[in-house]
Amino acid sequence: MTTQTPPQTPNHECTRVHVTPAEGRAVRMPERGHALMPAEGCEVPRNVYWARRIAVGDVQELPPATTKGKPSK
């Protein structure tokens, strides 16, 4: 008898990434009809397109946001 494990749901942190355009770059967003990315950046899917944009320096990946709360001392 084998034990079946329940299917894993994707982790939001692993499937999305927050990026901002590199200085002097205008970056198109295919998931938004090829509109230009705003200067403050946005959250995008972690896929081949965005991995390539990060690799060539068109966008910069930001670290994940920390949870809101009191700052640690």
N, C-alpha and C positions, 0 to 999 in steps of 0.2 A: 504494500500500500504506500502510495506517495502522498506527501503533504503538499497541497497547492498553496502558493502565497497569493494574496489578493493583488490585483493590478496596481501598480504605482501611479499616482497622479503626478503630473509634472510639477516641479518646484518652481514657483514664480521667479525666484532669484536666479535660477539657472536658465530660464528661457527668455528673459528680458534683460536689457542693459540700458543704463542711462548714458547718453553720449552728448557731446557738444561739438560744434564745428571747430576745427583748428583755426587759428588766427589767419585771416585773409582767405578763407575757403568758403565757398558756397556749395552746400551739399543737398542733393535731391533726395527725397524720401519716396520710394516706390509705393509704399503702403498708404500714402496720402496723395495719390495722383501726381507724383513727381514734384510736389510743392517743395520750396526751399525750407530747410530746417531753420527754426528760429535761433537767434544768437544764444539764447539761454539753454538751448539743447532740449532734448526730450527723451522719453523712454521708447526704445525700439525693440523689435524681436531680435534675439540672438540667432542670426542665421548667416549664411555664406556671404550675402551682400554686405552686411554690417561688419562681419569679421574682416572682410577685405578692406573696407573703409578704415577700420582701426589699424590694420597692418600697414597700409600705405600712408597713414598719417592725415587722412582727410578729416577724421573725427578723433576726439579724445574720450576714452572711457572714464567715467567718474566712478569713484568707489561707491558701494551701496550706502544709502542713507542710514544713519543710525536711528534707533528708536527714540522717540521724543520722551523727555523726562528731565529730571534734575541732572545737571552736569556732575560728573564724578570729581571728587577732590583729589 
